[in-house]
Amino acid sequence: MRLFHISEEPDITQFVPRVPDREDFDKTQGLVWALSEPCLPNFLTPRDCPRVAYYATEKTAKEDISAFFSSLSRHCVAIEHRWYKKMAETHLYLYEFDSSNFRLQDQCAGYYVSTQTETPVSKIKMDNLFEELFARGVEVKLLNDLWFLSDKVKQSTLNWSLCRMRNAKPRL
């Protein structure tokens, strides 16, 4: 299994465990976060970019595939129009880890965590995030409003991830 961390920072040599900000996590233990390869597309955007990401699994209803995908792709990342330019200009760095110290934290989101300081085994610079998504067969949607899509995808049989929605434009 390959695990990764995506960052806008170009020179990270070690990932030191940090206490999670989220209220639903244990505040007594620091974590290093990593992503599984299938869920990487959900994070191939600028860090603060609000997004709705979703993908089909063997449990996804045919009706949801028809309703949520406009191509043969079975993975989608939707962002707001206003983030297009920032996304086109952002460079990301894909750090790969040795997966030995990581344990699964969330299957659907592809999150793995380690309680140890981790040193990346490789780093790749990504200059064109749209091309990176397209190369992975991901459908990209540019929307004026993410809230309608987020409400609908939460009611579907798709696996989904809502990221940085606090930065989304207010509901229409």
C-alpha positions as CSV (number, residue, x, y, z in Angstrom):
1,M,0.0,0.0,0.0
2,R,1.2,3.5,-0.9
3,L,0.6,6.4,1.4
4,F,1.1,10.1,0.7
5,H,0.9,13.6,2.2
6,I,0.1,16.5,-0.1
7,S,1.4,20.0,0.8
8,E,2.0,23.4,-0.7
9,E,5.3,23.4,1.3
10,P,8.2,22.3,-0.9
11,D,10.8,21.4,1.7
12,I,9.4,19.2,4.4
13,T,12.0,16.8,5.6
14,Q,10.1,15.3,8.6
15,F,6.5,15.1,9.6
16,V,6.1,15.5,13.3
17,P,2.9,14.3,15.0
18,R,0.5,17.2,15.7
19,V,-2.6,17.2,17.9
20,P,-5.7,17.3,15.6
21,D,-7.8,20.5,15.5
22,R,-11.0,18.6,15.1
23,E,-13.1,18.2,18.3
24,D,-14.0,14.6,17.5
25,F,-10.3,13.5,17.9
26,D,-8.3,12.6,20.9
27,K,-6.4,15.7,22.0
28,T,-3.8,13.8,24.0
29,Q,-2.0,12.2,21.0
30,G,-0.4,13.8,18.0
31,L,-0.8,12.3,14.6
32,V,0.9,12.4,11.2
33,W,-1.8,12.1,8.5
34,A,-1.5,10.3,5.2
35,L,-3.7,9.4,2.3
36,S,-4.3,6.2,0.3
37,E,-3.6,6.5,-3.4
38,P,-7.3,6.2,-4.5
39,C,-8.2,9.2,-2.4
40,L,-5.4,11.5,-3.5
41,P,-7.6,13.3,-6.0
42,N,-9.7,14.7,-3.1
43,F,-6.6,16.8,-2.1
44,L,-5.2,17.9,-5.4
45,T,-6.4,21.4,-4.9
46,P,-5.0,24.4,-3.0
47,R,-5.2,23.7,0.7
48,D,-7.9,26.2,1.6
49,C,-10.0,25.5,-1.5
50,P,-13.5,24.3,-0.6
51,R,-14.5,21.1,-2.4
52,V,-16.9,18.3,-2.7
53,A,-15.2,15.1,-3.7
54,Y,-17.0,11.8,-4.3
55,Y,-16.4,8.4,-6.0
56,A,-18.4,5.3,-6.8
57,T,-17.8,1.9,-5.2
58,E,-19.3,-1.5,-5.9
59,K,-22.1,-0.4,-3.5
60,T,-23.0,2.7,-5.5
61,A,-26.5,2.6,-7.0
62,K,-26.7,2.9,-10.8
63,E,-29.1,5.8,-10.4
64,D,-26.4,7.7,-8.5
65,I,-23.8,7.0,-11.1
66,S,-26.2,8.4,-13.7
67,A,-27.1,11.5,-11.6
68,F,-23.6,12.5,-10.4
69,F,-21.2,11.7,-13.3
70,S,-21.3,13.2,-16.8
71,S,-18.4,11.0,-18.1
72,L,-17.0,7.5,-17.8
73,S,-15.2,8.7,-14.7
74,R,-16.2,7.4,-11.3
75,H,-14.4,10.0,-9.2
76,C,-15.2,13.7,-9.2
77,V,-13.8,16.8,-7.5
78,A,-16.0,19.9,-7.6
79,I,-14.7,23.4,-6.7
80,E,-16.2,26.9,-6.9
81,H,-15.6,28.9,-10.0
82,R,-13.8,31.6,-8.0
83,W,-11.0,29.1,-7.1
84,Y,-10.1,28.2,-10.7
85,K,-7.3,30.7,-11.1
86,K,-5.8,29.9,-7.7
87,M,-5.9,26.2,-8.6
88,A,-4.3,26.8,-11.9
89,E,-1.4,28.7,-10.2
90,T,-0.8,26.4,-7.2
91,H,2.0,24.0,-7.0
92,L,1.7,21.0,-4.8
93,Y,4.2,18.5,-3.4
94,L,3.4,14.9,-3.1
95,Y,5.3,13.3,-0.3
96,E,5.3,9.5,-0.1
97,F,5.7,7.5,3.2
98,D,6.8,4.1,4.1
99,S,3.5,2.8,5.3
100,S,4.8,0.5,8.1
101,N,3.9,2.8,11.0
102,F,0.4,3.9,9.7
103,R,-3.0,2.5,10.7
104,L,-6.3,3.1,9.0
105,Q,-8.3,6.0,10.5
106,D,-11.1,6.4,7.9
107,Q,-11.6,3.9,5.0
108,C,-14.0,6.2,3.0
109,A,-11.7,9.2,3.1
110,G,-8.6,7.1,2.7
111,Y,-7.0,8.5,5.9
112,Y,-4.2,6.8,7.7
113,V,-2.4,8.0,10.8
114,S,0.9,7.4,12.5
115,T,1.9,8.5,16.0
116,Q,5.6,8.6,15.1
117,T,7.7,11.3,13.3
118,E,7.8,10.2,9.7
119,T,10.4,10.9,7.0
120,P,9.2,11.0,3.4
121,V,10.8,8.4,1.1
122,S,10.1,10.6,-2.0
123,K,8.7,13.9,-3.2
124,I,7.1,14.9,-6.5
125,K,6.3,18.4,-7.5
126,M,2.9,18.9,-9.2
127,D,2.7,22.0,-11.4
128,N,-0.7,21.6,-13.1
129,L,-3.4,20.3,-10.7
130,F,-6.0,20.1,-13.4
131,E,-3.8,17.8,-15.5
132,E,-3.0,15.7,-12.4
133,L,-6.7,15.2,-11.8
134,F,-7.4,14.4,-15.5
135,A,-4.5,12.0,-15.6
136,R,-6.1,10.1,-12.7
137,G,-9.4,9.9,-14.6
138,V,-11.1,12.4,-12.3
139,E,-14.0,14.5,-13.5
140,V,-13.6,18.1,-12.4
141,K,-16.7,20.3,-11.9
142,L,-16.5,24.1,-11.5
143,L,-19.6,25.4,-9.8
144,N,-21.0,28.6,-8.5
145,D,-22.3,27.0,-5.4
146,L,-21.1,23.8,-3.6
147,W,-23.9,23.5,-1.1
148,F,-26.5,22.1,-3.4
149,L,-24.1,19.4,-4.5
150,S,-22.9,18.6,-1.0
151,D,-26.5,18.2,0.2
152,K,-27.3,15.8,-2.7
153,V,-24.1,13.7,-2.4
154,K,-24.6,13.2,1.3
155,Q,-27.9,11.5,0.5
156,S,-26.4,9.3,-2.2
157,T,-24.8,5.8,-2.1
158,L,-21.4,7.4,-3.2
159,N,-18.4,7.7,-1.0
160,W,-17.8,11.4,-0.4
161,S,-15.6,13.9,1.3
162,L,-16.4,17.6,2.0
163,C,-13.2,19.6,2.5
164,R,-12.7,23.2,3.7
165,M,-16.4,23.9,3.3
166,R,-16.0,26.7,5.9
167,N,-14.3,28.6,3.0
168,A,-17.2,28.1,0.6
169,K,-19.5,30.9,-0.4
170,P,-22.5,31.1,1.9
171,R,-25.5,29.1,0.8
172,L,-27.6,30.8,-1.9
